[in-house]
Amino acid sequence: MPIETSAQTLVARAQERVTTLSPADVAARRGDANVLLVDLRDIRERKREGYIPGSMHVPRGMLEFWIDPDSPYHKPALLDADSLILYCNKGWRSALATATLLDMGLTEVAHMEGGFTRWAEQRREVAHDD
């Protein structure tokens, strides 16, 4: 069956309305206790490539459920922060996820341009689990 709207179009629409931060912006805000970095990548990506130290892993498919206080899957840490910065591998999933959180009523949410790929390309700090 044909699709009417491509995934790339959805990402472009999301990027028009969300706050996008550069890796340098994210690095500067990383030490702020009121900011939570949220890694949306699959657990296999996180284990293989590493992650931004201090980030919380939230699988993309669970974000809406983990952030909703009325959900049985709710994770309070997501609402305890004053601001969320989401990232994925390239910035596509995080753009869509940020738009979804805006739709849910959150206002202090942004995503990282270029995702973890750009973060690592810029030789920023990466953590690995042993």
TORSE-402400 format. One record per residue: residue number from 1; residue in one letter; x, y, z of N, C-alpha, C, CB in turn. Coordinates in steps of 0.001 Angstrom, whole numbers, plus 500000, padded with zeros to 6 digits. Glycine has a CB too. Layout:
N
+-----+---+--------+---------+--------+---------+----------+--------+--------+---------+--------+---------+----------+--------+
|   k | r | n_east | n_north |   n_up | ca_east | ca_north |  ca_up | c_east | c_north |   c_up | cb_east | cb_north |  cb_up |
+-----+---+--------+---------+--------+---------+----------+--------+--------+---------+--------+---------+----------+--------+
| NUM | A |      X |       Y |      Z |       X |        Y |      Z |      X |       Y |      Z |       X |        Y |      Z |
...
+-----+---+--------+---------+--------+---------+----------+--------+--------+---------+--------+---------+----------+--------+
END
This chain:
130
+-----+---+--------+---------+--------+---------+----------+--------+--------+---------+--------+---------+----------+--------+
|   k | r | n_east | n_north |   n_up | ca_east | ca_north |  ca_up | c_east | c_north |   c_up | cb_east | cb_north |  cb_up |
+-----+---+--------+---------+--------+---------+----------+--------+--------+---------+--------+---------+----------+--------+
|   1 | M | 500835 |  498824 | 500000 |  500000 |   500000 | 500000 | 500884 |  501245 | 500000 |  499048 |   499995 | 501211 |
|   2 | P | 500535 |  502250 | 499248 |  501359 |   503460 | 499181 | 501165 |  504346 | 500415 |  501026 |   504252 | 497914 |
|   3 | I | 502228 |  505050 | 500780 |  502120 |   506003 | 501876 | 501891 |  507398 | 501298 |  503393 |   505972 | 502773 |
|   4 | E | 501233 |  508231 | 502046 |  500962 |   509597 | 501592 | 502027 |  510582 | 502063 |  499596 |   510049 | 502082 |
|   5 | T | 502638 |  510303 | 503216 |  503632 |   511199 | 503780 | 504860 |  510385 | 504161 |  503066 |   511964 | 505006 |
|   6 | S | 505998 |  510774 | 503653 |  507228 |   510032 | 503936 | 507724 |  510300 | 505349 |  508314 |   510398 | 502925 |
|   7 | A | 508564 |  509416 | 505832 |  509184 |   509605 | 507139 | 510015 |  510885 | 507135 |  510061 |   508387 | 507513 |
|   8 | Q | 510724 |  511151 | 506046 |  511550 |   512352 | 505967 | 510696 |  513613 | 506039 |  512371 |   512348 | 504679 |
|   9 | T | 509503 |  513580 | 505454 |  508595 |   514724 | 505540 | 508136 |  514932 | 506979 |  507378 |   514522 | 504616 |
|  10 | L | 507839 |  513838 | 507677 |  507446 |   513951 | 509081 | 508569 |  514561 | 509913 |  507060 |   512575 | 509643 |
|  11 | V | 509795 |  514124 | 509657 |  510939 |   514672 | 510380 | 511090 |  516161 | 510062 |  512236 |   513903 | 510019 |
|  12 | A | 510981 |  516525 | 508805 |  511113 |   517937 | 508413 | 510041 |  518791 | 509087 |  511019 |   518085 | 506879 |
|  13 | R | 508829 |  518295 | 509136 |  507748 |   519032 | 509809 | 508040 |  519194 | 511296 |  506402 |   518312 | 509613 |
|  14 | A | 508542 |  518143 | 511910 |  508879 |   518215 | 513339 | 509995 |  519236 | 513561 |  509308 |   516818 | 513876 |
|  15 | Q | 511009 |  519214 | 512709 |  512147 |   520122 | 512871 | 511744 |  521584 | 512736 |  513220 |   519796 | 511852 |
|  16 | E | 510660 |  521852 | 512033 |  510182 |   523223 | 511888 | 509626 |  523778 | 513198 |  509117 |   523290 | 510807 |
|  17 | R | 509222 |  522903 | 514109 |  508550 |   523393 | 515309 | 509230 |  523031 | 516629 |  507170 |   522874 | 515330 |
|  18 | V | 510341 |  522336 | 516568 |  511028 |   521963 | 517808 | 512303 |  522776 | 517968 |  511351 |   520455 | 517824 |
|  19 | T | 512799 |  522833 | 519194 |  514076 |   523479 | 519470 | 515190 |  522482 | 519186 |  514145 |   523996 | 520942 |
|  20 | T | 516136 |  522901 | 518382 |  517266 |   522051 | 518010 | 518538 |  522677 | 518569 |  517360 |   521874 | 516456 |
|  21 | L | 519288 |  521872 | 519303 |  520537 |   522325 | 519904 | 521715 |  521636 | 519224 |  520548 |   522047 | 521425 |
|  22 | S | 522803 |  522360 | 519077 |  524018 |   521762 | 518527 | 524669 |  520901 | 519608 |  525009 |   522862 | 518011 |
|  23 | P | 525562 |  519998 | 519226 |  526307 |   519255 | 520239 | 527068 |  520176 | 521196 |  527276 |   518302 | 519568 |
|  24 | A | 527570 |  521303 | 520713 |  528261 |   522249 | 521594 | 527294 |  522831 | 522628 |  528906 |   523386 | 520768 |
|  25 | D | 526072 |  523148 | 522201 |  525050 |   523639 | 523136 | 524742 |  522590 | 524198 |  523761 |   524019 | 522380 |
|  26 | V | 524604 |  521343 | 523757 |  524293 |   520250 | 524684 | 525452 |  520049 | 525655 |  524000 |   518935 | 523911 |
|  27 | A | 526673 |  520071 | 525149 |  527846 |   519909 | 526013 | 527882 |  521002 | 527082 |  529145 |   519939 | 525176 |
|  28 | A | 527513 |  522206 | 526708 |  527522 |   523320 | 527657 | 526450 |  523167 | 528729 |  527327 |   524634 | 526922 |
|  29 | R | 525356 |  522522 | 528394 |  524247 |   522361 | 529345 | 524317 |  521056 | 530111 |  522927 |   522443 | 528621 |
|  30 | R | 525239 |  520186 | 529740 |  525323 |   518851 | 530316 | 525522 |  518843 | 531822 |  526431 |   518104 | 529674 |
|  31 | G | 526215 |  519780 | 532375 |  526463 |   519799 | 533805 | 525335 |  520386 | 534629 |  527693 |   520550 | 534075 |
|  32 | D | 524315 |  520902 | 533983 |  523193 |   521525 | 534682 | 522324 |  520441 | 535327 |  522350 |   522398 | 533705 |
|  33 | A | 522170 |  520508 | 536631 |  521401 |   519495 | 537365 | 519922 |  519488 | 536986 |  521536 |   519726 | 538856 |
|  34 | N | 519450 |  520558 | 536376 |  518038 |   520650 | 535996 | 517761 |  520148 | 534582 |  517573 |   522076 | 536116 |
|  35 | V | 518805 |  519716 | 533895 |  518675 |   519235 | 532520 | 518915 |  517725 | 532499 |  519676 |   519971 | 531569 |
|  36 | L | 518015 |  517007 | 531847 |  518173 |   515563 | 531689 | 518362 |  515243 | 530214 |  516950 |   514798 | 532268 |
|  37 | L | 519483 |  514589 | 529899 |  519715 |   514105 | 528537 | 519047 |  512750 | 528399 |  521244 |   514014 | 528208 |
|  38 | V | 518299 |  512587 | 527315 |  517532 |   511362 | 527099 | 518009 |  510704 | 525810 |  516000 |   511659 | 527038 |
|  39 | D | 518551 |  509502 | 525942 |  519046 |   508710 | 524817 | 517923 |  507804 | 524337 |  520307 |   507875 | 525217 |
|  40 | L | 517417 |  508073 | 523138 |  516281 |   507336 | 522584 | 516689 |  506114 | 521765 |  515458 |   508253 | 521728 |
|  41 | R | 517961 |  505900 | 521615 |  518414 |   504822 | 520738 | 518090 |  503444 | 521313 |  519913 |   504940 | 520496 |
|  42 | D | 518103 |  502479 | 520450 |  517935 |   501088 | 520829 | 519085 |  500679 | 521751 |  517874 |   500174 | 519573 |
|  43 | I | 518825 |  499783 | 522667 |  519852 |   499348 | 523619 | 521082 |  498808 | 522899 |  519288 |   498279 | 524560 |
|  44 | R | 520905 |  498176 | 521743 |  522051 |   497648 | 520990 | 522937 |  498773 | 520465 |  521566 |   496779 | 519821 |
|  45 | E | 522327 |  499887 | 520021 |  523111 |   501042 | 519578 | 523914 |  501608 | 520741 |  522192 |   502131 | 518980 |
|  46 | R | 523252 |  501730 | 521869 |  523892 |   502301 | 523064 | 525073 |  501442 | 523503 |  522873 |   502432 | 524219 |
|  47 | K | 524902 |  500128 | 523515 |  525990 |   499234 | 523929 | 527126 |  499220 | 522917 |  525463 |   497818 | 524130 |
|  48 | R | 526801 |  499254 | 521645 |  527814 |   499181 | 520587 | 528612 |  500478 | 520461 |  527153 |   498855 | 519254 |
|  49 | E | 527907 |  501637 | 520506 |  528539 |   502910 | 520201 | 528872 |  503750 | 521428 |  527658 |   503690 | 519303 |
|  50 | G | 528312 |  503388 | 522569 |  528480 |   504199 | 523760 | 527351 |  505210 | 523877 |  529831 |   504907 | 523742 |
|  51 | Y | 527491 |  506128 | 524826 |  526431 |   507097 | 525101 | 527031 |  508323 | 525764 |  525326 |   506478 | 525994 |
|  52 | I | 526236 |  509369 | 525826 |  526684 |   510584 | 526497 | 526598 |  510327 | 528001 |  525819 |   511840 | 526072 |
|  53 | P | 527707 |  510507 | 528716 |  527689 |   510254 | 530160 | 526586 |  511060 | 530857 |  529057 |   510595 | 530773 |
|  54 | G | 525892 |  510376 | 531755 |  524824 |   511015 | 532511 | 523472 |  510973 | 531838 |  525179 |   512414 | 532776 |
|  55 | S | 523406 |  510475 | 530608 |  522119 |   510414 | 529916 | 521290 |  509240 | 530428 |  522327 |   510297 | 528396 |
|  56 | M | 519997 |  509393 | 530319 |  519053 |   508344 | 530704 | 518610 |  507621 | 529441 |  517822 |   508934 | 531479 |
|  57 | H | 518685 |  506306 | 529447 |  518225 |   505542 | 528296 | 516715 |  505360 | 528368 |  518934 |   504175 | 528227 |
|  58 | V | 516033 |  505832 | 527336 |  514585 |   505675 | 527208 | 514327 |  505173 | 525792 |  513810 |   507032 | 527500 |
|  59 | P | 514022 |  503897 | 525621 |  513758 |   503405 | 524275 | 512649 |  504231 | 523612 |  513370 |   501912 | 524314 |
|  60 | R | 512853 |  504596 | 522364 |  511908 |   505470 | 521662 | 510470 |  504967 | 521774 |  512298 |   505588 | 520193 |
|  61 | G | 510271 |  503685 | 521696 |  508922 |   503128 | 521760 | 508252 |  503254 | 523120 |  508963 |   501698 | 521376 |
|  62 | M | 509026 |  503598 | 524152 |  508471 |   503712 | 525501 | 508363 |  505150 | 525996 |  509311 |   502924 | 526458 |
|  63 | L | 508881 |  506120 | 525252 |  508960 |   507500 | 525733 | 507618 |  508031 | 526246 |  509468 |   508397 | 524625 |
|  64 | E | 506585 |  507948 | 525447 |  505291 |   508504 | 525838 | 504744 |  507822 | 527090 |  504291 |   508369 | 524691 |
|  65 | F | 505000 |  506543 | 527229 |  504497 |   505789 | 528376 | 505316 |  506061 | 529636 |  504504 |   504296 | 528067 |
|  66 | W | 506628 |  506205 | 529478 |  507488 |   506462 | 530630 | 507318 |  507882 | 531157 |  508944 |   506218 | 530262 |
|  67 | I | 506934 |  508820 | 530292 |  506816 |   510208 | 530741 | 505432 |  510530 | 531301 |  507129 |   511146 | 529597 |
|  68 | D | 504440 |  509762 | 530943 |  503056 |   510018 | 531372 | 502833 |  509515 | 532799 |  502052 |   509340 | 530405 |
|  69 | P | 502539 |  510419 | 533750 |  502363 |   509988 | 535142 | 501159 |  509072 | 535350 |  502224 |   511194 | 536029 |
|  70 | D | 500248 |  509037 | 534396 |  499090 |   508149 | 534505 | 499339 |  506771 | 533904 |  497898 |   508781 | 533833 |
|  71 | S | 500501 |  506571 | 533331 |  500848 |   505292 | 532718 | 501420 |  504349 | 533767 |  501854 |   505491 | 531567 |
|  72 | P | 501118 |  503066 | 533675 |  501727 |   502115 | 534613 | 503240 |  501973 | 534400 |  501059 |   500750 | 534472 |
|  73 | Y | 503760 |  502504 | 533300 |  505190 |   502424 | 532995 | 505944 |  503697 | 533378 |  505385 |   502143 | 531517 |
|  74 | H | 505276 |  504650 | 534005 |  505849 |   505973 | 534299 | 507180 |  505890 | 535041 |  504869 |   506789 | 535120 |
|  75 | K | 508135 |  506722 | 534598 |  509444 |   506872 | 535239 | 509540 |  508316 | 535726 |  510631 |   506512 | 534246 |
|  76 | P | 509401 |  508552 | 537033 |  509375 |   509922 | 537572 | 510568 |  510784 | 537183 |  509297 |   509865 | 539054 |
|  77 | A | 511720 |  510216 | 536966 |  512915 |   511014 | 536633 | 512692 |  511882 | 535402 |  514117 |   510098 | 536401 |
|  78 | L | 511843 |  511441 | 534498 |  511609 |   512215 | 533279 | 510868 |  513517 | 533555 |  510829 |   511387 | 532280 |
|  79 | L | 510049 |  513547 | 534579 |  509325 |   514773 | 534909 | 509983 |  515548 | 536042 |  507898 |   514445 | 535281 |
|  80 | D | 510958 |  514944 | 536710 |  511669 |   515642 | 537785 | 512602 |  516718 | 537238 |  512466 |   514645 | 538624 |
|  81 | A | 513065 |  516534 | 536023 |  513964 |   517517 | 535412 | 513173 |  518737 | 534944 |  514736 |   516889 | 534225 |
|  82 | D | 513824 |  519891 | 534952 |  513182 |   521107 | 534440 | 513205 |  521157 | 532921 |  513866 |   522345 | 535007 |
|  83 | S | 514162 |  520461 | 532320 |  514342 |   520510 | 530877 | 514862 |  519167 | 530380 |  515306 |   521649 | 530481 |
|  84 | L | 514386 |  518749 | 529221 |  514832 |   517504 | 528597 | 515509 |  517824 | 527273 |  513642 |   516526 | 528385 |
|  85 | I | 516610 |  517135 | 527019 |  517265 |   517200 | 525713 | 517338 |  515769 | 525196 |  518706 |   517869 | 525800 |
|  86 | L | 516680 |  515524 | 524094 |  516616 |   514191 | 523515 | 517665 |  514027 | 522425 |  515221 |   513917 | 522955 |
|  87 | Y | 518176 |  512814 | 522305 |  519055 |   512513 | 521181 | 518866 |  511065 | 520749 |  520528 |   512780 | 521551 |
|  88 | C | 519168 |  510835 | 519479 |  519143 |   509486 | 518916 | 520433 |  509323 | 518122 |  517861 |   509243 | 518009 |
|  89 | N | 520417 |  508584 | 517045 |  521631 |   508374 | 516274 | 521926 |  509520 | 515314 |  521527 |   507088 | 515507 |
|  90 | K | 520923 |  509976 | 514562 |  521126 |   511010 | 513543 | 520318 |  512284 | 513798 |  520768 |   510460 | 512189 |
|  91 | G | 519387 |  512243 | 514752 |  518547 |   513402 | 515030 | 517156 |  513305 | 514447 |  519201 |   514623 | 514516 |
|  92 | W | 516836 |  512199 | 513808 |  515505 |   512052 | 513199 | 514482 |  511586 | 514225 |  515555 |   511063 | 512025 |
|  93 | R | 514802 |  510501 | 514921 |  513872 |   510007 | 515948 | 513681 |  511040 | 517039 |  514379 |   508691 | 516556 |
|  94 | S | 514771 |  511730 | 517403 |  514657 |   512721 | 518475 | 513819 |  513917 | 518050 |  516038 |   513189 | 518909 |
|  95 | A | 513867 |  514302 | 516780 |  513006 |   515393 | 516301 | 511539 |  514989 | 516426 |  513342 |   515759 | 514825 |
|  96 | L | 511213 |  513785 | 515980 |  509831 |   513300 | 516082 | 509400 |  513173 | 517538 |  509683 |   511944 | 515373 |
|  97 | A | 510284 |  512659 | 518373 |  509958 |   512484 | 519791 | 509766 |  513827 | 520489 |  511059 |   511684 | 520494 |
|  98 | T | 510585 |  514806 | 520145 |  510451 |   516136 | 520738 | 509110 |  516748 | 520347 |  511615 |   517055 | 520293 |
|  99 | A | 508719 |  516589 | 519091 |  507414 |   517089 | 518641 | 506287 |  516402 | 519407 |  507239 |   516866 | 517120 |
| 100 | T | 506430 |  515119 | 519656 |  505415 |   514387 | 520411 | 505306 |  514917 | 521831 |  505737 |   512894 | 520432 |
| 101 | L | 506442 |  515196 | 522471 |  506404 |   515734 | 523835 | 505782 |  517123 | 523867 |  507812 |   515782 | 524429 |
| 102 | L | 506033 |  517924 | 522826 |  505341 |   519210 | 522731 | 503827 |  518988 | 522638 |  505848 |   520014 | 521502 |
| 103 | D | 503424 |  518000 | 521849 |  502002 |   517671 | 521720 | 501407 |  517216 | 523050 |  501804 |   516584 | 520664 |
| 104 | M | 502247 |  516635 | 523904 |  501793 |   516181 | 525218 | 501768 |  517318 | 526241 |  502690 |   515057 | 525719 |
| 105 | G | 502226 |  518495 | 525852 |  502159 |   519657 | 526727 | 503454 |  520072 | 527388 |  501185 |   519407 | 527759 |
| 106 | L | 504539 |  519341 | 527144 |  505825 |   519758 | 527703 | 506343 |  520948 | 526905 |  506857 |   518585 | 527687 |
| 107 | T | 506990 |  521871 | 527572 |  507501 |   523052 | 526869 | 509023 |  523131 | 526890 |  506922 |   524309 | 527482 |
| 108 | E | 509648 |  522603 | 527911 |  511112 |   522689 | 528037 | 511756 |  521407 | 527519 |  511528 |   522941 | 529514 |
| 109 | V | 511641 |  521225 | 526233 |  512173 |   520025 | 525597 | 512825 |  520415 | 524275 |  511052 |   518964 | 525374 |
| 110 | A | 513964 |  519808 | 523993 |  514713 |   520089 | 522769 | 515361 |  518790 | 522303 |  515789 |   521209 | 522999 |
| 111 | H | 515975 |  518839 | 521135 |  516728 |   517677 | 520675 | 518051 |  518126 | 520098 |  515930 |   516874 | 519632 |
| 112 | M | 518970 |  517155 | 519984 |  520323 |   517461 | 519530 | 520474 |  517205 | 518036 |  521344 |   516636 | 520308 |
| 113 | E | 520899 |  518234 | 517347 |  521150 |   518186 | 515915 | 522236 |  517155 | 515584 |  521557 |   519574 | 515402 |
| 114 | G | 521954 |  516299 | 514623 |  522943 |   515319 | 514186 | 523076 |  514106 | 515080 |  524253 |   515968 | 514079 |
| 115 | G | 522403 |  514132 | 516217 |  522370 |   512996 | 517121 | 523726 |  512575 | 517653 |  521749 |   511853 | 516440 |
| 116 | F | 523762 |  511344 | 518148 |  524982 |   510818 | 518753 | 526110 |  510716 | 517722 |  524713 |   509442 | 519381 |
| 117 | T | 525752 |  510496 | 516475 |  526774 |   510422 | 515428 | 527587 |  511703 | 515390 |  526131 |   510161 | 514056 |
| 118 | R | 526911 |  512849 | 515380 |  527630 |   514123 | 515339 | 528394 |  514354 | 516635 |  526657 |   515282 | 515085 |
| 119 | W | 527788 |  513985 | 517763 |  528464 |   514117 | 519064 | 529806 |  513380 | 519019 |  527567 |   513556 | 520221 |
| 120 | A | 529788 |  512137 | 518563 |  531006 |   511326 | 518521 | 531994 |  511857 | 517478 |  530657 |   509861 | 518216 |
| 121 | E | 531486 |  512314 | 516329 |  532367 |   512876 | 515296 | 533136 |  514087 | 515817 |  531553 |   513270 | 514057 |
| 122 | Q | 532519 |  514827 | 516730 |  533172 |   516002 | 517300 | 534071 |  515629 | 518487 |  532119 |   517024 | 517739 |
| 123 | R | 534246 |  514341 | 518682 |  535130 |   513808 | 519721 | 534762 |  514298 | 521121 |  536562 |   514184 | 519415 |
| 124 | R | 533477 |  514335 | 521364 |  532995 |   514702 | 522697 | 533001 |  513450 | 523563 |  531561 |   515338 | 522636 |
| 125 | E | 532863 |  513647 | 524865 |  532970 |   512543 | 525810 | 531899 |  511473 | 525558 |  532858 |   513067 | 527238 |
| 126 | V | 532347 |  510226 | 525515 |  531472 |   509069 | 525301 | 531764 |  508042 | 526393 |  531681 |   508446 | 523869 |
| 127 | A | 530721 |  507516 | 526977 |  530863 |   506470 | 528001 | 530489 |  505129 | 527393 |  529975 |   506773 | 529250 |
| 128 | H | 531065 |  504068 | 527955 |  530746 |   502695 | 527543 | 530521 |  501868 | 528798 |  531889 |   502075 | 526657 |
| 129 | D | 529524 |  501008 | 528758 |  529338 |   500054 | 529852 | 530282 |  498892 | 529644 |  527866 |   499561 | 529936 |
| 130 | D | 530806 |  498388 | 530722 |  531728 |   497235 | 530627 | 530972 |  495943 | 530488 |  532638 |   497162 | 531850 |
+-----+---+--------+---------+--------+---------+----------+--------+--------+---------+--------+---------+----------+--------+
END
